[in-house]
Structures are given as structure tokens and as C-alpha cells.
Amino acid sequence: MKSYEWKTESEKETLFFSGKLAEYLKPGDVLTLEGDLGSGKTTFTKGLAKGLGVTRTVNSPTFTIIKEYMGRIPLYHLDVYRLEDSDEDLGFEEFFDGDGVTVVEWSQFISEYLPEERLEITIEYCSETERRLKLQAHSPHFQKICEEIVR
């Protein structure tokens, strides 16, 4: 599938970009977020949540693994970093096939459970304020979305 890139020059632009992406998402969509610590994965998810109509404060589910937020479409935010070297299946399919949008941080640790159709997003730290967002669409649905928002 095709890759797309977008550069943001501030936290506000990252929030705007992910909020815009949220407008195109539907229940059952799965997004994976990769990036170093502090690259902006949670910031990206905050913008996505706002775009989905979530009004609660969004923060990283590092210690709880999964957080659920209600909006016009539910948001399931998974941080599976702590599952490295674990064979534990926490019922991920229920989220991936559910009625909401699922965002998975550190998805490489559960790669065998990920659906084939997903949008992979890598966030690269460029400077204190700049980030490079690399999107890899793994379905025609996500390819169409990327073409709409990354023009």
C-alpha cells in the first residue's frame, strides 16, 4: 500500500491533523502509533479524541493498558508497551472488531493480533516543536482517507 507524509510545526498542528483524520474514521477502524517516547503519540490521540467528540481528558494508558472514551464514536486507546515479551491475549479482537475506533501505541508488541486493514502512523521527532507523520495505509479505505487529508 501507499505511504504518505505530513509535517507539523507545533503541537497545535499535530492536534489539528489528528482531529481532521477523525472526521473520516468509522467504527472498526484501527490505527497504530509508533514513535519514540515523547514523540507525540498521546498528543496525536488527544486530537483524534477531540475530533471523535470525546470531552474527557485523554492521557496515556501506559499502566492500565486500555482506556475507553465515549464520543460520537467510542475511542479505545491501547498502550501495549508493557506487554513486550508477553504472550497474554487481552481480547484485542473485541476492540478491533468493535463499535469504536481503536488506537494502539507500541503495536509491534502485539503484531500477531493486529488486523490486516489498519492505518500505521509513525511519528518522528524533528525538533522541540516539529514532527514528521508517516502514514502507511493497509486498505483502500485508509488509502482514500490519506489522499483526502494529505494533499
HELIX and SHEET records of a PDB file:
HELIX    1   1 GLU A   11  ALA A   22  1                                  12    
HELIX    2   2 LYS A   41  GLY A   51  1                                  11    
HELIX    3   3 TYR A   81  LEU A   83  5                                   3    
HELIX    4   4 PHE A   92  PHE A   96  1                                   5    
HELIX    5   5 SER A  107  TYR A  113  5                                   7    
HELIX    6   6 PRO A  140  ILE A  149  1                                  10    
SHEET    1   A 7 SER A   3  THR A   8  0                                        
SHEET    2   A 7 ARG A 131  ALA A 137 -1                                        
SHEET    3   A 7 LEU A 119  TYR A 125 -1                                        
SHEET    4   A 7 VAL A  30  GLU A  34  1                                        
SHEET    5   A 7 VAL A 101  GLU A 105  1                                        
SHEET    6   A 7 LEU A  75  ASP A  79  1                                        
SHEET    7   A 7 ILE A  66  TYR A  69 -1                                        
END                                                                             
